Amino acid sequence: MNNSPRRTLTLALLSLLQFLIAIDVTVVNVALPAIGARFDAGPAALSWVVTGYTLVGGGLLLLGGRLTDLLGRRRMFLLGAALFALASLAAGLAPNLETLVVARFAQGAGEALASPAAMSLIALLFPGPEERARALGVWGAISAGGLVVGVLLSGVIVQLLDWRWIFGVNVPLAAVVIAITPRLVRADGPRAAGRRLDLPGAALLTGGPLTLVYGVLRGSAAAMLAGVALLAAFILVEARTKSPLVPLSFFAHRTRTVANAATVPLSAGLSTSFFLLTLYMQDIVELTPLQAGLAYLPFCAALLAAMFLTPRLIGAVGTKYTALLGLILTAAGLGWLARLPDHGGFWVDVLPGMTGVAAGMGIGLLALQNAALSDVTEDDAGTASGVQRSVDQLGGSLGLAVLVGAAVGGGSAQGADFRAAFGWAAIAVLVAAAGVAAVREQNLRRPH
């Protein structure tokens, strides 16, 4: 599949499903009041409609990456797309909140199968560092656009139609992806038989974050300790099992380890910014839901511009200094937001910090993502992709729970709560920047 037009079409196809997956991260936010009114549910119960999707997806991404390596990239991409479509249909038809939450879990599981497969296909279709960076930039930019489209789409659909259609629109588009994929992506070759899956590890990696987030949101020390214990048990299982989700030796590759570690606070900063700025703009600036969605257009523009610029930066100065630039810009944007006044406005108080975070995220996440896929082969491309997507998603979910839990744990957030959350997020990103800066340049220059 070296034909350039064919590769371009394949990239577009893979990006379309990721676009739908990204939409479903944010599309429920504006619709939550309508969902709560329909099912007579309070904020605590409704929070699982948001976090359940990303936590299950993040927890199972390593299993999805492992399945990709064992069973084939095209097979797992198609299976994930089909599961995502069916779960979207179930969410749109859900008769009660419990069914909706379970359907959201299933959507996350579909993402966990499809995303590592798509990412590893891109890594192998575009093996050169600069062309891979460009391809991942397109994939990431379309995904980031999906986050913003989700906010806009939710407001329009809830106002003009019904909240159930925010899930229904996924079904026909996912069906198009499933129908076209066999025409563009070559069939998987034979796979080695007799290789086992680490199902206990997958259960622990999913259950640990879910329990930890439950404890944070409920203020339960016992649940938080249980979540930490489950994650510790995951490490022990991975060290002892013969067929781990990810061999601990995988992290002996310093470039991958640093890139994945730095991704965690960066993703946490992005998720926290998206959530808290939506609250701030509606509750304090008093924008309508649709106006708040439109206010994210500069964010999206800055993110897209940064992602398209990043491949050139990587080619000019290398991965290390590109990642550092992204981390520093993000920290600066978060620092600006850490001064949000109790009664602020959009243009002076929100927009500068928002665009700084967007530009930094676009540069930093793509550079770290590129580094996290360095030196991948046919045997471990799925694992590397699964690890990167998992730390990205779990870092965002756990960071959101911790920072937002601290900001709004006592009820409606005040200006001081927003300032504290953004301040801690900025500090975490600066710590990540210090870690990247400490790595010797030859270990984090560019993927080979």
DOLO-464750 format. One record per residue (C-alpha): residue number from 1; x, y, z; residue in three letters. Coordinates in steps of 0.001 Angstrom, whole numbers, plus 500000, padded with zeros to 6 digits. Layout:
N
REC, NUM, X, Y, Z, Ala
...
This chain:
448
REC, 1, 500000, 500000, 500000, Met
REC, 2, 502659, 502478, 498939, Asn
REC, 3, 500422, 504204, 496414, Asn
REC, 4, 500111, 507789, 497665, Ser
REC, 5, 496430, 508410, 496684, Pro
REC, 6, 495468, 505084, 498243, Arg
REC, 7, 497339, 505918, 501423, Arg
REC, 8, 495633, 509321, 501530, Thr
REC, 9, 492186, 507750, 501173, Leu
REC, 10, 493032, 505206, 503846, Thr
REC, 11, 494141, 507960, 506201, Leu
REC, 12, 490866, 509809, 505558, Ala
REC, 13, 488876, 506668, 506307, Leu
REC, 14, 490738, 505943, 509536, Leu
REC, 15, 490354, 509583, 510578, Ser
REC, 16, 486586, 509536, 509974, Leu
REC, 17, 485989, 506909, 512635, Leu
REC, 18, 488339, 508713, 515024, Gln
REC, 19, 486325, 511869, 514338, Phe
REC, 20, 483155, 510078, 515480, Leu
REC, 21, 484953, 508691, 518532, Ile
REC, 22, 486179, 512175, 519476, Ala
REC, 23, 482720, 513677, 518991, Ile
REC, 24, 481320, 511262, 521558, Asp
REC, 25, 483804, 512472, 524166, Val
REC, 26, 482150, 515919, 524290, Thr
REC, 27, 478771, 515562, 522598, Val
REC, 28, 477000, 514540, 525809, Val
REC, 29, 478038, 517597, 527843, Asn
REC, 30, 475440, 520063, 526571, Val
REC, 31, 472828, 517284, 526473, Ala
REC, 32, 473273, 516232, 530113, Leu
REC, 33, 470461, 518448, 531501, Pro
REC, 34, 468006, 516979, 528981, Ala
REC, 35, 469179, 513433, 529762, Ile
REC, 36, 468873, 514116, 533490, Gly
REC, 37, 465346, 515464, 533050, Ala
REC, 38, 464330, 512428, 530980, Arg
REC, 39, 465636, 509885, 533497, Phe
REC, 40, 465248, 511967, 536684, Asp
REC, 41, 468987, 511681, 537379, Ala
REC, 42, 471237, 513954, 539404, Gly
REC, 43, 474741, 515214, 538593, Pro
REC, 44, 476568, 512334, 540312, Ala
REC, 45, 474748, 509714, 538264, Ala
REC, 46, 475025, 511732, 535063, Leu
REC, 47, 478800, 512071, 535458, Ser
REC, 48, 479168, 508413, 534483, Trp
REC, 49, 477662, 509171, 531078, Val
REC, 50, 480779, 511293, 530465, Val
REC, 51, 483561, 509511, 532345, Thr
REC, 52, 482393, 505936, 531746, Gly
REC, 53, 483081, 506228, 528037, Tyr
REC, 54, 486635, 507508, 528376, Thr
REC, 55, 487594, 505335, 531347, Leu
REC, 56, 486492, 502044, 529801, Val
REC, 57, 488032, 503065, 526502, Gly
REC, 58, 491303, 504033, 528153, Gly
REC, 59, 491362, 500944, 530366, Gly
REC, 60, 490878, 498546, 527467, Leu
REC, 61, 493143, 500287, 524968, Leu
REC, 62, 496139, 498137, 525904, Leu
REC, 63, 494059, 495017, 525343, Leu
REC, 64, 492954, 496512, 522036, Gly
REC, 65, 496576, 497152, 521076, Gly
REC, 66, 497534, 493607, 522013, Arg
REC, 67, 494612, 492157, 520044, Leu
REC, 68, 495705, 494267, 517087, Thr
REC, 69, 499163, 492683, 517126, Asp
REC, 70, 497815, 489160, 517671, Leu
REC, 71, 494737, 489090, 515435, Leu
REC, 72, 495359, 491762, 512809, Gly
REC, 73, 494885, 495477, 512334, Arg
REC, 74, 492071, 495392, 509799, Arg
REC, 75, 490107, 492809, 511756, Arg
REC, 76, 490273, 494814, 514975, Met
REC, 77, 489484, 498092, 513239, Phe
REC, 78, 486337, 496609, 511675, Leu
REC, 79, 485293, 494901, 514909, Leu
REC, 80, 485791, 498101, 516896, Gly
REC, 81, 483845, 500160, 514354, Ala
REC, 82, 480955, 497661, 514427, Ala
REC, 83, 480847, 497603, 518238, Leu
REC, 84, 480969, 501397, 518371, Phe
REC, 85, 478062, 501658, 515899, Ala
REC, 86, 475902, 499109, 517737, Leu
REC, 87, 476620, 500719, 521100, Ala
REC, 88, 475712, 504144, 519670, Ser
REC, 89, 472392, 502730, 518501, Leu
REC, 90, 471763, 501240, 521946, Ala
REC, 91, 472595, 504569, 523614, Ala
REC, 92, 470150, 506411, 521384, Gly
REC, 93, 467382, 503916, 522201, Leu
REC, 94, 468192, 503551, 525919, Ala
REC, 95, 464991, 503272, 528027, Pro
REC, 96, 466755, 504222, 531288, Asn
REC, 97, 469980, 505726, 532584, Leu
REC, 98, 471507, 502353, 533471, Glu
REC, 99, 471171, 501160, 529890, Thr
REC, 100, 472636, 504415, 528612, Leu
REC, 101, 475695, 504096, 530881, Val
REC, 102, 476245, 500469, 529817, Val
REC, 103, 475967, 501544, 526172, Ala
REC, 104, 478558, 504256, 526827, Arg
REC, 105, 480846, 501602, 528320, Phe
REC, 106, 480386, 499570, 525136, Ala
REC, 107, 481196, 502620, 523012, Gln
REC, 108, 484450, 502928, 524953, Gly
REC, 109, 485202, 499254, 524306, Ala
REC, 110, 484646, 499821, 520585, Gly
REC, 111, 487080, 502707, 520656, Glu
REC, 112, 489616, 500533, 522494, Ala
REC, 113, 489593, 498078, 519584, Leu
REC, 114, 489467, 500564, 516715, Ala
REC, 115, 491867, 503342, 517802, Ser
REC, 116, 495056, 501272, 518328, Pro
REC, 117, 494369, 499451, 515069, Ala
REC, 118, 493966, 502741, 513202, Ala
REC, 119, 497015, 504319, 514831, Met
REC, 120, 499232, 501303, 514098, Ser
REC, 121, 498010, 501235, 510486, Leu
REC, 122, 499065, 504871, 510149, Ile
REC, 123, 502439, 504170, 511764, Ala
REC, 124, 503164, 501394, 509260, Leu
REC, 125, 501651, 503150, 506239, Leu
REC, 126, 503816, 506225, 506883, Phe
REC, 127, 507123, 504866, 508258, Pro
REC, 128, 509278, 507990, 507761, Gly
REC, 129, 509443, 510363, 510779, Pro
REC, 130, 508285, 513466, 508932, Glu
REC, 131, 505590, 511777, 506826, Glu
REC, 132, 504359, 509925, 509909, Arg
REC, 133, 504210, 513225, 511797, Ala
REC, 134, 502159, 514735, 508967, Arg
REC, 135, 499803, 511742, 508882, Ala
REC, 136, 499383, 511730, 512652, Leu
REC, 137, 498877, 515480, 512471, Gly
REC, 138, 495942, 515012, 510099, Val
REC, 139, 494549, 512180, 512244, Trp
REC, 140, 494988, 514200, 515442, Gly
REC, 141, 493623, 517407, 513947, Ala
REC, 142, 490485, 515654, 512742, Ile
REC, 143, 490122, 514048, 516168, Ser
REC, 144, 490569, 517410, 517897, Ala
REC, 145, 488013, 518919, 515534, Gly
REC, 146, 485625, 516192, 516656, Gly
REC, 147, 485897, 517398, 520247, Leu
REC, 148, 484723, 520869, 519249, Val
REC, 149, 482123, 519617, 516781, Val
REC, 150, 480730, 517491, 519609, Gly
REC, 151, 479979, 520600, 521664, Val
REC, 152, 478416, 522445, 518720, Leu
REC, 153, 476484, 519427, 517469, Leu
REC, 154, 475061, 518688, 520891, Ser
REC, 155, 473610, 522168, 521284, Gly
REC, 156, 472040, 522137, 517828, Val
REC, 157, 470591, 518626, 518131, Ile
REC, 158, 469217, 519093, 521646, Val
REC, 159, 467607, 522387, 520645, Gln
REC, 160, 466158, 521308, 517295, Leu
REC, 161, 465642, 517552, 517612, Leu
REC, 162, 466123, 515336, 520661, Asp
REC, 163, 469171, 514334, 522721, Trp
REC, 164, 468917, 510736, 521457, Arg
REC, 165, 470069, 511859, 518011, Trp
REC, 166, 473498, 512816, 519361, Ile
REC, 167, 474180, 509063, 519356, Phe
REC, 168, 472063, 508170, 516326, Gly
REC, 169, 474179, 510189, 513890, Val
REC, 170, 477109, 507820, 514510, Asn
REC, 171, 475365, 504788, 513047, Val
REC, 172, 475204, 505625, 509306, Pro
REC, 173, 478701, 507163, 509271, Leu
REC, 174, 480216, 504152, 511035, Ala
REC, 175, 478421, 501931, 508537, Ala
REC, 176, 480162, 503807, 505692, Val
REC, 177, 483541, 503198, 507362, Val
REC, 178, 482791, 499480, 507736, Ile
REC, 179, 481692, 499176, 504106, Ala
REC, 180, 484709, 500952, 502593, Ile
REC, 181, 487518, 499613, 504807, Thr
REC, 182, 487903, 496233, 503006, Pro
REC, 183, 488383, 498097, 499717, Arg
REC, 184, 491239, 500276, 501000, Leu
REC, 185, 492972, 498288, 503748, Val
REC, 186, 494597, 495045, 502739, Arg
REC, 187, 493587, 491857, 504512, Ala
REC, 188, 495588, 490767, 507541, Asp
REC, 189, 498149, 488060, 507038, Gly
REC, 190, 498313, 484842, 509063, Pro
REC, 191, 498908, 485285, 512760, Arg
REC, 192, 500824, 483118, 515186, Ala
REC, 193, 498582, 480615, 516979, Ala
REC, 194, 498624, 479718, 520664, Gly
REC, 195, 499443, 483184, 522037, Arg
REC, 196, 497301, 483983, 525083, Arg
REC, 197, 495719, 487238, 526178, Leu
REC, 198, 496271, 488862, 529545, Asp
REC, 199, 492617, 489193, 530540, Leu
REC, 200, 493363, 489686, 534289, Pro
REC, 201, 495640, 492585, 533368, Gly
REC, 202, 492923, 494137, 531196, Ala
REC, 203, 490380, 493789, 534015, Ala
REC, 204, 492723, 495429, 536533, Leu
REC, 205, 493663, 498290, 534205, Leu
REC, 206, 489973, 499006, 533595, Thr
REC, 207, 488734, 498440, 537147, Gly
REC, 208, 491531, 500420, 538800, Gly
REC, 209, 490842, 503792, 537138, Pro
REC, 210, 487056, 503305, 537404, Leu
REC, 211, 487349, 502656, 541140, Thr
REC, 212, 489804, 505510, 541621, Leu
REC, 213, 487577, 507999, 539796, Val
REC, 214, 484546, 506762, 541747, Tyr
REC, 215, 486465, 507425, 544963, Gly
REC, 216, 487550, 510896, 543853, Val
REC, 217, 484062, 511932, 542744, Leu
REC, 218, 482446, 510530, 545902, Arg
REC, 219, 485203, 511634, 548271, Gly
REC, 220, 485701, 508025, 549400, Ser
REC, 221, 489206, 507318, 550695, Ala
REC, 222, 488490, 503582, 550731, Ala
REC, 223, 487547, 503563, 547048, Ala
REC, 224, 490602, 505634, 546139, Met
REC, 225, 492884, 503221, 548012, Leu
REC, 226, 491157, 500297, 546319, Ala
REC, 227, 491750, 501897, 542926, Gly
REC, 228, 495438, 502415, 543673, Val
REC, 229, 495681, 498790, 544880, Ala
REC, 230, 494128, 497508, 541653, Leu
REC, 231, 496618, 499516, 539591, Leu
REC, 232, 499499, 498174, 541693, Ala
REC, 233, 498142, 494659, 541144, Ala
REC, 234, 498146, 495365, 537411, Phe
REC, 235, 501888, 496057, 537501, Ile
REC, 236, 502503, 492829, 539439, Leu
REC, 237, 500429, 490811, 536969, Val
REC, 238, 502273, 492314, 534011, Glu
REC, 239, 505616, 491444, 535626, Ala
REC, 240, 504671, 487784, 536175, Arg
REC, 241, 502396, 486743, 533332, Thr
REC, 242, 503844, 485015, 530275, Lys
REC, 243, 501654, 487012, 527877, Ser
REC, 244, 501336, 490542, 529320, Pro
REC, 245, 499283, 493276, 527747, Leu
REC, 246, 502500, 495228, 527558, Val
REC, 247, 505851, 493686, 528551, Pro
REC, 248, 507544, 495832, 531171, Leu
REC, 249, 510643, 495631, 528963, Ser
REC, 250, 508685, 497801, 526503, Phe
REC, 251, 509430, 500755, 528799, Phe
REC, 252, 513173, 500160, 528560, Ala
REC, 253, 512938, 502235, 525374, His
REC, 254, 513620, 505642, 526926, Arg
REC, 255, 512039, 507718, 524173, Thr
REC, 256, 508738, 505867, 524444, Arg
REC, 257, 508741, 505974, 528241, Thr
REC, 258, 509404, 509708, 528486, Val
REC, 259, 506871, 510469, 525754, Ala
REC, 260, 504132, 508423, 527406, Asn
REC, 261, 504853, 509816, 530875, Ala
REC, 262, 504756, 513415, 529623, Ala
REC, 263, 501484, 512743, 527798, Thr
REC, 264, 499625, 512154, 531080, Val
REC, 265, 499695, 515714, 532519, Pro
REC, 266, 499319, 517220, 529053, Leu
REC, 267, 496137, 515231, 528418, Ser
REC, 268, 494906, 516030, 531921, Ala
REC, 269, 495375, 519725, 531179, Gly
REC, 270, 493406, 519473, 527933, Leu
REC, 271, 490487, 517561, 529475, Ser
REC, 272, 490347, 519897, 532466, Thr
REC, 273, 490431, 522985, 530251, Ser
REC, 274, 487624, 521727, 528064, Phe
REC, 275, 485374, 520880, 531008, Phe
REC, 276, 486062, 523862, 533259, Leu
REC, 277, 486023, 526467, 530496, Leu
REC, 278, 482614, 525182, 529408, Thr
REC, 279, 481362, 525668, 532981, Leu
REC, 280, 483035, 529066, 533338, Tyr
REC, 281, 481659, 530417, 530067, Met
REC, 282, 478103, 529299, 530857, Gln
REC, 283, 477950, 529881, 534621, Asp
REC, 284, 480110, 533009, 534999, Ile
REC, 285, 480370, 534647, 531554, Val
REC, 286, 476719, 533616, 531057, Glu
REC, 287, 476966, 532383, 527482, Leu
REC, 288, 474242, 530088, 526186, Thr
REC, 289, 475226, 526485, 525409, Pro
REC, 290, 475345, 527219, 521685, Leu
REC, 291, 477358, 530412, 522256, Gln
REC, 292, 479775, 528470, 524440, Ala
REC, 293, 480217, 525942, 521654, Gly
REC, 294, 480890, 528695, 519132, Leu
REC, 295, 483405, 530210, 521540, Ala
REC, 296, 485549, 527111, 521001, Tyr
REC, 297, 486097, 527947, 517337, Leu
REC, 298, 489312, 529942, 518087, Pro
REC, 299, 490472, 527005, 520215, Phe
REC, 300, 489888, 524646, 517308, Cys
REC, 301, 491597, 526969, 514828, Ala
REC, 302, 494697, 527309, 517025, Ala
REC, 303, 494806, 523545, 517585, Leu
REC, 304, 494558, 522737, 513890, Leu
REC, 305, 497170, 525336, 512917, Ala
REC, 306, 499574, 523998, 515540, Ala
REC, 307, 499105, 520408, 514414, Met
REC, 308, 499818, 521258, 510795, Phe
REC, 309, 502905, 523241, 511837, Leu
REC, 310, 504306, 520515, 514086, Thr
REC, 311, 505722, 518184, 511379, Pro
REC, 312, 507878, 521061, 510090, Arg
REC, 313, 509029, 521837, 513607, Leu
REC, 314, 509992, 518204, 514170, Ile
REC, 315, 511945, 518197, 510926, Gly
REC, 316, 513693, 521464, 511816, Ala
REC, 317, 514539, 521123, 515528, Val
REC, 318, 513714, 517504, 516429, Gly
REC, 319, 511140, 515882, 518646, Thr
REC, 320, 512593, 516986, 521978, Lys
REC, 321, 512497, 520722, 521400, Tyr
REC, 322, 509154, 520525, 519608, Thr
REC, 323, 507660, 518705, 522611, Ala
REC, 324, 509207, 521248, 524988, Leu
REC, 325, 507710, 524122, 523014, Leu
REC, 326, 504279, 522515, 523213, Gly
REC, 327, 504572, 521855, 526943, Leu
REC, 328, 505717, 525409, 527700, Ile
REC, 329, 502942, 526972, 525600, Leu
REC, 330, 500381, 524789, 527343, Thr
REC, 331, 501698, 525714, 530780, Ala
REC, 332, 501575, 529405, 529809, Ala
REC, 333, 497957, 529070, 528670, Gly
REC, 334, 496986, 527233, 531854, Leu
REC, 335, 498834, 529856, 533882, Gly
REC, 336, 496771, 532594, 532231, Trp
REC, 337, 493581, 530693, 533048, Leu
REC, 338, 494771, 530288, 536642, Ala
REC, 339, 494064, 534012, 537070, Arg
REC, 340, 490403, 533818, 535969, Leu
REC, 341, 488467, 536467, 537925, Pro
REC, 342, 485259, 535780, 539800, Asp
REC, 343, 483318, 537822, 537232, His
REC, 344, 485322, 537686, 534026, Gly
REC, 345, 484729, 538065, 530324, Gly
REC, 346, 485521, 535938, 527309, Phe
REC, 347, 487812, 538130, 525201, Trp
REC, 348, 490303, 539152, 527903, Val
REC, 349, 490062, 536440, 530529, Asp
REC, 350, 489300, 533269, 528547, Val
REC, 351, 490439, 533627, 524940, Leu
REC, 352, 494217, 534209, 525464, Pro
REC, 353, 494591, 531248, 527794, Gly
REC, 354, 492328, 529075, 525669, Met
REC, 355, 494360, 529662, 522499, Thr
REC, 356, 497647, 529165, 524371, Gly
REC, 357, 496467, 525789, 525638, Val
REC, 358, 495215, 524842, 522175, Ala
REC, 359, 498482, 525732, 520424, Ala
REC, 360, 500551, 523998, 523080, Gly
REC, 361, 498416, 520882, 522999, Met
REC, 362, 498544, 520698, 519210, Gly
REC, 363, 502329, 520859, 519198, Ile
REC, 364, 503051, 518901, 522379, Gly
REC, 365, 500654, 515993, 521998, Leu
REC, 366, 501627, 515361, 518388, Leu
REC, 367, 505363, 515510, 519134, Ala
REC, 368, 504977, 513149, 522101, Leu
REC, 369, 502708, 510856, 520099, Gln
REC, 370, 505289, 510696, 517345, Asn
REC, 371, 508038, 509878, 519839, Ala
REC, 372, 505874, 507226, 521526, Ala
REC, 373, 505725, 505339, 518198, Leu
REC, 374, 509450, 505407, 517551, Ser
REC, 375, 511085, 502196, 516318, Asp
REC, 376, 507787, 500283, 516038, Val
REC, 377, 507646, 497085, 513988, Thr
REC, 378, 504936, 494752, 512684, Glu
REC, 379, 505145, 492883, 516010, Asp
REC, 380, 504675, 495763, 518419, Asp
REC, 381, 503016, 498628, 516505, Ala
REC, 382, 499634, 497795, 518057, Gly
REC, 383, 501095, 497585, 521557, Thr
REC, 384, 502904, 500907, 521199, Ala
REC, 385, 499743, 502541, 519846, Ser
REC, 386, 497646, 501027, 522624, Gly
REC, 387, 500029, 502286, 525309, Val
REC, 388, 500070, 505799, 523856, Gln
REC, 389, 496309, 506014, 523463, Arg
REC, 390, 495801, 504508, 526924, Ser
REC, 391, 498029, 506980, 528760, Val
REC, 392, 496467, 509794, 526739, Asp
REC, 393, 492913, 508808, 527618, Gln
REC, 394, 493443, 507599, 531183, Leu
REC, 395, 495629, 510614, 531915, Gly
REC, 396, 492867, 512893, 530688, Gly
REC, 397, 490144, 511050, 532635, Ser
REC, 398, 492040, 510739, 535906, Leu
REC, 399, 493361, 514299, 535677, Gly
REC, 400, 489865, 515582, 534986, Leu
REC, 401, 488475, 513690, 537982, Ala
REC, 402, 491197, 514917, 540352, Val
REC, 403, 491313, 518543, 539225, Leu
REC, 404, 487576, 518971, 538658, Val
REC, 405, 486785, 517059, 541837, Gly
REC, 406, 488918, 519554, 543738, Ala
REC, 407, 487336, 522503, 541901, Ala
REC, 408, 483639, 521660, 542091, Val
REC, 409, 483545, 518983, 544760, Gly
REC, 410, 481580, 521176, 547118, Gly
REC, 411, 478914, 522210, 544598, Gly
REC, 412, 478902, 525014, 542048, Ser
REC, 413, 482421, 526230, 541321, Ala
REC, 414, 483589, 529721, 542214, Gln
REC, 415, 486406, 531711, 540665, Gly
REC, 416, 488908, 530495, 543270, Ala
REC, 417, 488078, 526872, 542401, Asp
REC, 418, 488771, 527442, 538718, Phe
REC, 419, 492029, 529227, 539539, Arg
REC, 420, 493216, 526388, 541766, Ala
REC, 421, 492426, 523682, 539187, Ala
REC, 422, 494177, 525505, 536354, Phe
REC, 423, 497123, 526361, 538599, Gly
REC, 424, 497732, 522735, 539560, Trp
REC, 425, 497339, 521690, 535920, Ala
REC, 426, 499998, 524228, 534887, Ala
REC, 427, 502409, 522940, 537541, Ile
REC, 428, 501920, 519339, 536371, Ala
REC, 429, 502695, 520303, 532764, Val
REC, 430, 505829, 522172, 533847, Leu
REC, 431, 506998, 519059, 535708, Val
REC, 432, 506518, 517086, 532475, Ala
REC, 433, 508548, 519707, 530600, Ala
REC, 434, 511358, 519362, 533125, Ala
REC, 435, 511336, 515595, 532584, Gly
REC, 436, 511583, 515968, 528812, Val
REC, 437, 514338, 518573, 529142, Ala
REC, 438, 516356, 516213, 531345, Ala
REC, 439, 516542, 513539, 528649, Val
REC, 440, 519693, 513594, 526568, Arg
REC, 441, 519017, 514993, 523107, Glu
REC, 442, 520132, 511887, 521257, Gln
REC, 443, 517516, 509858, 523134, Asn
REC, 444, 514659, 512136, 522182, Leu
REC, 445, 515552, 513798, 518924, Arg
REC, 446, 513188, 512197, 516428, Arg
REC, 447, 511780, 508721, 515740, Pro
REC, 448, 514020, 506495, 513668, His
